[in-house]
């Protein structure tokens, strides 16, 4: 989805502009859906995080060359469903 790719690109660009050692906090306010964030690091490390609506991503900027990419997936939110019992 283009929106998710744009969000990931903007987030990565913002992180790259952040001074090393400084904290970056990004919040998906107004987004009533869970957001999955996957961080890909050098050496094959992958960290996955699911954010509930309103929960921010908080990262401290490190040195260049370790973070290879970020993927963002906005999940669908079907809300509460009626549980049918017999």
N, C-alpha and C positions, 0 to 999 in steps of 0.2 A: 504494500500500500504506500503511495507516495507521501502521505502525511507522516507516517511513521518514519520513513527514510529521511524526510526533511527534519523531523524532530531529532533524530539521532545525529544528523550532520550538524545541526545548530548546537546541540548539546556538546558534541565533541569540539567544535570550533570555540565555543565559550570556555570549555575546560582548557583548551590549548592557550587561550589568551590570559588565563588566570595565572598569577605569579606562583612559582614553585613554593610550596609550604602553606599556601592560603587555601581556605575552605571554600568550596562552591556548593551552593544549595539550590536545587531546582525543584519546583513544585508544579504538578499538573492540575492545579486548581481549576475547577469548572469542568473537569473531565470525570464523569460519573462512572468510569470503568476502571477495573484493575489494569495496571500497566506492568508488563514484564520487561525487565532490563537485563541484557546480557553483556557483560564486559569481557573482552578477549584480550589476554595479556601475552607478552613474549614468553616463550617456553611452553606454550600450550595451555596455560592456565585459563580457565573460564569460570566466571562468577555469575550466577543467575540470581535475580532478586525480583519478587513480585511486590509491587506497591499497591496498597489499598487506596481508594480515592482520597485525595487530600494529603497523602504521605509524601514527603519530599525525598529526593535523592540527595545525599550529602557525601561529598568526596573531598579529600585533601589532595591538591595537585602535587604530583611527584615529578621526577625527572623524565625527559623525553625518552622515547625508545622502548618503553615497557607496555604501554596501553596501545594495542593494535587496532581496536575498534569497539564500537558500542552499537548494539541492536536494540530497538525499542519496538514492542508489540503491544498494541492497545487491545485488551480482551473485550469480548462482548459481555454485557451485563444484562441478564434476563430477569433480574429481580427475584422476588419471592415467588415460588410456585405453590399451588395448592397440592397438598399431599392427599392422595385418594386412598382410603382404606375400605376394606370390605367389612 
